[in-house]
Amino acid sequence: MNGRAYSIRVDGAKYGVGFGSALAMAISYPNNHSVLWAIIDGLLGWIYVLYFVLFRN
């Protein structure tokens, strides 16, 4: 397009993934009392957060 390079900013997605992982670990540790499970749930990120909200309330 007119010889210009266009780029898409993904700052929101980058920070969203980090926040989802931190939130998952913050929810997981008090519930499971396990650092290992907190790390695993942190890797799953938003998937664990949605699971917690939908099924563990």
Buried (B, 14 or more C-beta within 10 A) or exposed (E): EEEEEEEEEEEEEEEEEEEBBEBBBEBBBEEEEEEEBBBBBBEBBBEBBEBBEEEEE
